[in-house]
């Protein structure tokens, strides 16, 4: 039973009620949780719990309109193959994002686009079986940005866990282009990265995924304006790839 952000200072009461009046014996532990703060683009923080069922509570600050990625890496869940649950809350307390995180994937990530100004809160719940403890690193990063020029290869390096890329390019209505991805590498190796192109109005134009190389064909662009390629390593891996905006000329 998780009690995050208690509403008032004072004495709280736990009521224990066997459903049909049975006799009962149980061990109850009031776990305080592990708290910490992260700095966007700062060093990764290391966290570990020792009490079964204990949570980790994190905070980080964001400016209005930022695009951020939160990555959990080096995840260890002793004697459990089940998930750790990550939840992010906005500065006003409303839900922002959530993710299931598995040690078999080395962690997870969640994307936070167009942030509100203020302090975000993160709750990481331990797995419900095994030792019910966990350890991991947490990293908050702003998206890497850049511009794709026609028929010119550009290397995109995402060197932080959970980090994403946003590359813009100019397009003309009716134009046919292709985004070619080559030489993709990830750490851990062989992982999938997702590539999505957004039209000037923010709608999704096309998407694909790759473990090494791929081509995203963009036939007959719908409008003239600035398009955005969003690059998102699936489990928050670090990544490097060469991207080329190939024109039809």
C-alpha positions in Angstrom: 0.0 0.0 0.0 1.7 3.1 -1.3 1.1 6.5 0.5 2.7 9.2 -1.6 2.5 12.9 -0.8 0.7 12.7 2.6 -1.9 15.4 2.8 -1.2 16.6 6.4 1.1 16.3 9.4 -0.2 14.2 12.2 -1.0 10.6 13.3 -2.3 8.2 10.7 -4.1 4.9 11.4 -4.0 1.6 9.6 -7.2 -0.4 10.0 -6.8 -4.2 9.6 -10.1 -6.0 8.9 -10.2 -9.8 8.2 -13.0 -10.2 5.6 -15.0 -12.9 7.4 -13.8 -12.3 10.9 -10.9 -14.8 10.8 -8.1 -14.8 13.2 -4.9 -13.3 11.7 -1.2 -12.8 12.1 0.9 -10.6 9.8 4.1 -8.6 9.7 3.6 -4.9 8.8 6.5 -2.6 8.0 6.2 1.2 7.6 8.8 1.9 4.8 9.9 5.4 4.4 11.1 5.0 0.8 14.2 6.3 -0.8 14.2 9.9 -2.0 16.4 11.8 -4.4 16.6 14.5 -7.0 17.8 14.6 -10.6 19.2 17.4 -12.6 18.4 17.5 -16.3 21.5 16.7 -18.3 23.4 16.2 -15.0 25.0 13.0 -13.7 22.9 9.8 -13.3 21.7 9.1 -9.8 22.1 5.6 -8.2 19.3 4.3 -6.0 18.7 1.1 -4.1 16.1 -0.2 -1.7 16.6 -2.6 1.2 13.2 -3.0 2.7 10.7 -5.3 0.8 8.1 -3.2 -1.0 10.0 0.1 -0.5 9.6 2.7 -3.2 12.0 5.3 -4.7 10.8 8.9 -5.0 12.6 11.3 -7.3 12.1 14.9 -8.4 13.5 17.0 -11.3 12.8 20.5 -12.5 11.6 21.4 -16.0 11.1 24.6 -17.9 8.0 25.2 -20.0 8.1 23.6 -23.4 11.1 21.3 -22.9 11.3 17.8 -24.5 12.9 15.4 -22.0 13.6 11.7 -21.6 13.8 9.9 -18.3 15.8 6.6 -18.3 16.2 3.9 -15.7 19.2 1.7 -16.4 21.3 -1.0 -14.7 18.1 -2.3 -13.2 18.4 -5.2 -10.7 15.4 -6.9 -9.1 16.8 -9.7 -6.8 15.0 -13.0 -7.2 12.3 -11.5 -9.4 11.7 -11.4 -13.2 8.7 -9.1 -12.8 8.5 -5.4 -13.5 9.3 -2.3 -11.6 6.6 0.3 -12.2 7.6 3.9 -13.1 5.1 6.8 -12.8 5.8 10.5 -13.5 3.6 13.3 -12.2 3.4 16.9 -13.5 4.1 19.9 -11.2 0.3 20.3 -10.7 0.1 16.7 -9.5 -1.6 15.3 -12.6 -0.4 12.2 -14.4 2.4 12.6 -17.0 3.6 9.2 -18.0 4.2 5.6 -16.8 6.2 2.6 -17.8 6.8 -1.1 -16.9 10.6 -1.7 -16.4 12.2 -5.1 -16.5 15.7 -6.1 -15.4 15.9 -8.3 -18.5 15.8 -5.2 -20.6 18.3 -3.4 -18.4 15.7 -0.8 -17.6 13.2 1.4 -19.4 12.5 5.0 -20.5 9.6 7.4 -20.8 9.3 10.5 -23.0 8.1 13.8 -21.6 7.2 16.2 -24.4 6.3 19.9 -24.1 6.8 20.0 -20.3 5.2 22.3 -17.8 7.4 24.6 -15.8 8.0 23.4 -12.3 9.0 20.3 -10.4 8.1 16.8 -11.7 7.7 13.9 -9.3 8.6 10.3 -10.0 7.5 7.2 -8.1 9.3 3.9 -8.8 7.5 0.8 -7.3 9.4 -2.3 -6.5 8.4 -5.7 -8.0 5.7 -7.5 -6.1 7.6 -10.8 -5.8 11.2 -12.1 -5.1 13.0 -9.9 -2.6 10.7 -7.0 -3.5 13.8 -4.7 -3.6 15.5 -3.0 -6.5 18.5 -0.9 -7.6 19.0 1.3 -10.7 20.4 4.4 -12.1 18.1 7.3 -13.2 19.0 9.9 -15.9 17.1 12.9 -17.1 18.1 14.4 -20.4 16.9 17.0 -22.9 16.4 15.8 -26.5 19.3 16.2 -28.9 18.3 18.6 -31.7 19.6 19.3 -35.1 18.8 19.8 -38.8 18.8 17.4 -41.6 20.2 18.8 -44.9 19.2 17.1 -48.2 21.6 14.3 -49.4 24.0 14.9 -46.5 24.7 12.2 -44.0 24.5 13.3 -40.3 25.6 11.3 -37.3 23.1 11.4 -34.4 24.6 10.3 -31.1 22.3 9.8 -28.1 24.9 9.4 -25.3 22.7 9.3 -22.3 20.3 6.7 -21.1 16.7 7.6 -21.9 17.8 10.4 -24.3 15.9 11.0 -27.6 16.7 12.9 -30.8 14.7 15.5 -32.7 16.0 16.5 -36.2 14.1 18.9 -38.3 14.1 19.4 -42.1 12.3 21.6 -44.6 9.8 20.0 -46.9 7.6 21.3 -49.8 4.1 20.1 -50.6 4.2 17.2 -53.1 7.9 16.6 -52.6 9.1 13.0 -52.2 11.9 12.3 -49.7 13.4 9.4 -47.8 15.2 9.2 -44.4 17.9 6.6 -44.6 19.3 5.1 -41.4 22.6 3.3 -41.5 25.2 2.1 -39.0 22.9 2.1 -36.0 24.6 0.8 -32.8 23.1 0.7 -29.3 24.3 -0.1 -25.8 23.2 -2.7 -24.8 23.8 -3.9 -28.3 21.3 -5.0 -30.9 18.3 -3.1 -29.5 15.5 -1.5 -31.4 15.2 2.3 -32.1 12.0 3.9 -33.3 12.0 6.6 -36.0 8.9 8.8 -36.4 8.4 11.8 -38.8 5.9 14.5 -37.7 4.3 16.9 -40.2 4.4 20.7 -39.6 1.0 20.4 -37.9 2.3 17.8 -35.4 0.5 14.9 -36.9 2.4 11.6 -37.5 3.4 11.2 -41.1 5.4 7.9 -41.0 7.2 5.7 -38.6 9.5 2.6 -38.6 11.9 0.8 -36.3 15.4 -0.6 -36.8 18.2 -2.6 -35.1 20.8 -1.6 -37.7 19.5 0.1 -40.8 16.2 1.1 -42.4 14.6 3.6 -44.8 11.6 5.7 -44.1 9.9 6.7 -47.4 8.0 10.0 -47.4 6.1 10.2 -50.7 4.3 13.4 -51.7 4.6 15.5 -48.6 1.2 16.9 -47.6 2.3 20.5 -46.9 5.2 23.0 -47.0 6.9 23.6 -43.7 9.2 22.1 -41.1 9.1 18.4 -40.5 10.5 16.6 -37.4 12.2 13.2 -37.2 11.9 11.8 -33.6 14.4 9.2 -32.7 13.5 7.0 -29.7 15.6 4.1 -28.5 13.0 1.7 -27.2 14.3 0.8 -23.7 16.3 4.0 -23.3 19.6 2.6 -24.7 22.4 4.9 -25.8 22.5 5.0 -29.6 24.5 6.2 -32.6 23.4 6.2 -36.2 23.9 8.0 -39.5 20.8 9.7 -41.0 20.5 10.9 -44.5 17.6 12.9 -45.9 17.6 11.6 -49.5 15.8 13.8 -52.1 14.3 12.5 -55.3 16.6 14.6 -57.4 
